[in-house]
Amino acid sequence: MKLKIKTGDTVKVIAGDHKGSEGKVLQVDREKNKAIVEGVNEVSKHEKPSANNPQGGITKKEAPIHISNLSLIDPKSGETTRVGYEVRDGKKVRFSKKSNEVI
């Protein structure tokens, strides 16, 4: 399956507990069709004291969220949009279906 969201894109959550949240994609897992979005779907992780973290305790980190629950935000208009692919000037490019602009 072709993923239409890449690392560095700004996305909006369109379904689930964090619906309406926006953030930047930090990482994409192509095999599981999931992405880690900055500031979205944070979970608490209990950590034992270690050399790196001598205090231990509870830390917050982002958990993966399924790609189907994310929608790309058009950089120019700031609205959510669907993504299409086409060949322009001999190169395959992503474009916004709303504004027809290259992303």
N, C-alpha and C positions, 0 to 999 in steps of 0.2 A: 504494500500500500504506500502511495506517495504521501509524505508528510508536507503540509503546506505552511508549517510553522518552523522557524529556524532559531538558533541561539542568537540572542540580541534583539529579537522582535519585541515590541510592546503588545501585550495581549490583555483581553478582558475575560473574566470568568463569566460564562453565560448560564451555568447550571451548577447545582450542588450547594453545599453549606456556605461557600465563599462567593456566591453569585454577586456580581457587580464590582468585585475587586479588580484592580488593574496592577500590572507589574511587568518587569522585563524578564524574558526567558533566560535563565542561567545555563540550563542544560537540557538536552533532548535525548530520550532513550528510544531509539527507533524500533528495537525489538519488542518492547512492551507498549509502544504508542503512548508514552507518558512524557511529561515535561516538568521541570522544576522552575517555578515562577517566584521571583523575588517578593517576599512579604506576603505570600499567599499560601494557605494550607500549612501553617506552622504547627508543629507538634512538639511536645515536651519530651526530652530524652534524659533519662537518669544515667549519670556517668559516675563511675567509681573513681576515687582519687588515683592519679597516675603521675608520671614524671612531667607530662605536658600540662596537666591540670591537677595540681596538688590538693586543691580544695575539694574537687569533685562537685556534686550537686546536680541541679536540674538545668539543662540548657535548651534553648529553642532552636529548631532548625526547620527548613522547608521540606515538606514531603512531596513526592511526585503527584501530579494531577493528570487525569487522562486528557489527551489532545482533543477529544470530541467535546469537552466542556470548556474549551478555549476558543476565542474568536480574535483574529488579528485586528489591531487598531491601525487605520490608515494614517500615516505620518502627516499628511497634508491637512486632512479635514478633521482628524481626531475622532472619527466615528468608526464603529466596527464594520468590517467588510469581509466578503468572501474573497478567496484568492484564485486566480487563474494563471495558466501558463500559456505562452505563445512565443513564436520566433519573431523577433524584431531585429532588423539589421544583421541577420545571420547569427544572432545569439538567442538562446532560450532564456526568457525573463519571466519573473513573477509580476503580476499586475493586479491592481485593485479592481474588483468587479463593479464597485459603486462609481469610482471616479475615472476608471480606465487608465490610471497613471501607473507607471512602473514603480515597484516598491524597491 
